Amino acid sequence: MFVVACIKQVPDTTQVQIDPVTNTLVREGIPFIVNPYDTHALEESLRMKEKYGFRAAALSMGPPNAEAALKKALALGVDDAVLLSDRVFGGADTLSTSNVLAAAIRKLAEEDEVGLVFCGKQTIDGDTAQVGPGIAVRLGFSQLTLVDRIEHLDFMEKKIRVRRKLEGRYEIVEARLPAMITVVRELNRPRYPTVPMRLKSANAQVRVWDNGQLKLDVNSIGLKGSPTWVSRIFSPERSKGEVIGDGMNDPVGTARLLVEQLLAKDMLAV
Ligand SMILES: Cc1cc2nc3c(=O)[nH]c(=O)nc-3n(C[C@H](O)[C@H](O)[C@H](O)COP(=O)(O)OP(=O)(O)OC[C@H]3O[C@@H](n4cnc5c(N)ncnc54)[C@H](O)[C@@H]3O)c2cc1C
C-alpha cells in the first residue's frame, strides 16, 4: 500500500520580490525550500511507513529544479519520489495543479493501492489551501483537513479517526479510507536526514513524469486548464491601530481592555 506525500517547492518567503511591471514573482536567484507544512506531511508518511510497513512516495509538480525537494524526501527515507514536470503543466492554477497531482496518484495506484495522501494545510506562497481538497474530490477520497492528530487507523476496516484543529476548538472526525489529509504543524516534529541516510539515498533516482505518461487532456492542465489568473499582487496598506487605555499608568486596566476588544472582535479563543 502506498502512502503519498505531496510536497511543493516554494520561494523562501523572507526573500520574495514581486516584479512591479508584470506583478509576478521574481524567481531568478531566489533560494527555494520545501513548503514548511509539507515537511509535516512528509514526516507523517514516513511514520506510516515505519509503523505499518507501507511504501512511502513523495510527489511534486514543478520545474526541473523542484527535483531538489524530492531528493530531500529520498534522503529522509521515502521509497519513491516523482517529479511531475512538463512545459504543458506550467502556468497552472490550483484547479489544474490538482488535476495533475490526482492523475499522478492514480498512476501510482496502478503499481499499488493508495491508502492515504498527505498534503500541507496550505503553501506559504499561494496560500489557497485548495489543492489538497482538489485532489480528494478528483480521486473520490475522504477529505480531512487541518489535522493535528491521527487518533486511530484501521486498514482492515478501512477507517481513520483524526482530530481537526479549528479556530478555538477541536473536532474529532471518522472517515473511510482512502483519505486525503491536510496537516498542521502540531501533528509531528519533522526529522532531519542523517549522514548515513543521505549516503544511502545518493544514488536513488527521482522519477520524472511528463504528460506523455499522465495522458491528461491539455485543456485541463497548465495555463489552458486554469480558469483563474492573477490580475494584481500587492501588500495591503496597514491602517493605524486604535490606542486604548493608558498603558503607562494603568497596565492592568489596559491589558483587560485589550482582551475585551479581542474577544469582542472574535480574535481570541477562550
Ligand atoms: C493563472 C495562474 C498561473 C500560475 N502559474 C504558476 C506557475 O507558472 N508556476 C507556479 O509555481 N505557480 C503558478 N501559479 C500558482 C499555482 O497555481 C499554485 O502555487 C498551485 O496551484 C498551488 O496552490 P497553492 O500554492 O495555493 O497551494 P495550496 O492549495 O495552499 O497547497 C496545499 C497543499 O497542496 C500540496 N501542493 C500544492 N501545490 C503542489 C505542487 N505543485 N506539488 C505538490 N504538492 C502541491 C502541498 O501539500 C500543499 O501544502 C499560478 C497560479 C495562477 C492562478
The ligand as a MOL file (V3000), in Angstrom:
LIG
                    3D

  0  0  0     0  0            999 V3000
M  V30 BEGIN CTAB
M  V30 COUNTS 53 58 0 0 0
M  V30 BEGIN ATOM
M  V30 1 C -3.1120 31.6910 -13.5170 0
M  V30 2 C -2.1290 31.1500 -12.5710 0
M  V30 3 C -0.8870 30.7960 -13.0510 0
M  V30 4 C 0.0380 30.2660 -12.1920 0
M  V30 5 N 1.2400 29.8970 -12.7010 0
M  V30 6 C 2.1380 29.3240 -11.9020 0
M  V30 7 C 3.3860 28.8760 -12.4290 0
M  V30 8 O 3.6760 29.0190 -13.6040 0
M  V30 9 N 4.2840 28.3120 -11.5790 0
M  V30 10 C 3.9770 28.1540 -10.2530 0
M  V30 11 O 4.8120 27.6280 -9.4970 0
M  V30 12 N 2.8030 28.5460 -9.7410 0
M  V30 13 C 1.8810 29.1230 -10.5290 0
M  V30 14 N 0.7010 29.5220 -10.0120 0
M  V30 15 C 0.4470 29.2610 -8.6130 0
M  V30 16 C -0.0510 27.8380 -8.5280 0
M  V30 17 O -1.3080 27.7000 -9.0620 0
M  V30 18 C -0.1750 27.4330 -7.1140 0
M  V30 19 O 1.0590 27.5880 -6.4880 0
M  V30 20 C -0.5590 25.9680 -7.0230 0
M  V30 21 O -1.7420 25.7330 -7.7060 0
M  V30 22 C -0.7030 25.5200 -5.6070 0
M  V30 23 O -1.6000 26.3550 -4.9430 0
M  V30 24 P -1.2020 26.8640 -3.5550 0
M  V30 25 O 0.2340 27.2590 -3.5980 0
M  V30 26 O -2.1940 27.8660 -3.1270 0
M  V30 27 O -1.2810 25.5360 -2.7010 0
M  V30 28 P -2.2510 25.1160 -1.5110 0
M  V30 29 O -3.5690 24.7050 -2.0280 0
M  V30 30 O -2.2010 26.1710 -0.4360 0
M  V30 31 O -1.4030 23.8360 -1.1090 0
M  V30 32 C -1.9160 22.8350 -0.2320 0
M  V30 33 C -1.0310 21.6410 -0.3220 0
M  V30 34 O -1.1630 21.0430 -1.6030 0
M  V30 35 C 0.0860 20.4600 -1.9830 0
M  V30 36 N 0.5760 21.1080 -3.1960 0
M  V30 37 C 0.2200 22.3230 -3.6930 0
M  V30 38 N 0.8720 22.5580 -4.8360 0
M  V30 39 C 1.6660 21.4830 -5.0600 0
M  V30 40 C 2.5860 21.1290 -6.0740 0
M  V30 41 N 2.8520 21.9050 -7.1080 0
M  V30 42 N 3.2280 19.9280 -5.9720 0
M  V30 43 C 2.9830 19.1000 -4.9340 0
M  V30 44 N 2.1300 19.3830 -3.9440 0
M  V30 45 C 1.4730 20.5540 -4.0150 0
M  V30 46 C 1.0420 20.6800 -0.8200 0
M  V30 47 O 0.9810 19.5890 0.0520 0
M  V30 48 C 0.4440 21.9070 -0.1610 0
M  V30 49 O 0.8140 22.0670 1.1850 0
M  V30 50 C -0.2490 30.0850 -10.8230 0
M  V30 51 C -1.4880 30.4690 -10.3430 0
M  V30 52 C -2.4130 31.0030 -11.1970 0
M  V30 53 C -3.7260 31.4130 -10.6240 0
M  V30 END ATOM
M  V30 BEGIN BOND
M  V30 1 1 1 2
M  V30 2 1 2 3
M  V30 3 2 2 52
M  V30 4 2 3 4
M  V30 5 1 4 5
M  V30 6 1 4 50
M  V30 7 2 5 6
M  V30 8 1 6 7
M  V30 9 1 6 13
M  V30 10 2 7 8
M  V30 11 1 7 9
M  V30 12 1 9 10
M  V30 13 2 10 11
M  V30 14 1 10 12
M  V30 15 2 12 13
M  V30 16 1 13 14
M  V30 17 1 14 15
M  V30 18 1 14 50
M  V30 19 1 15 16
M  V30 20 1 16 17
M  V30 21 1 16 18
M  V30 22 1 18 19
M  V30 23 1 18 20
M  V30 24 1 20 21
M  V30 25 1 20 22
M  V30 26 1 22 23
M  V30 27 1 23 24
M  V30 28 2 24 25
M  V30 29 1 24 26
M  V30 30 1 24 27
M  V30 31 1 27 28
M  V30 32 2 28 29
M  V30 33 1 28 30
M  V30 34 1 28 31
M  V30 35 1 31 32
M  V30 36 1 32 33
M  V30 37 1 33 34
M  V30 38 1 33 48
M  V30 39 1 34 35
M  V30 40 1 35 36
M  V30 41 1 35 46
M  V30 42 1 36 37
M  V30 43 1 36 45
M  V30 44 2 37 38
M  V30 45 1 38 39
M  V30 46 1 39 40
M  V30 47 2 39 45
M  V30 48 1 40 41
M  V30 49 2 40 42
M  V30 50 1 42 43
M  V30 51 2 43 44
M  V30 52 1 44 45
M  V30 53 1 46 47
M  V30 54 1 46 48
M  V30 55 1 48 49
M  V30 56 2 50 51
M  V30 57 1 51 52
M  V30 58 1 52 53
M  V30 END BOND
M  V30 END CTAB
M  END
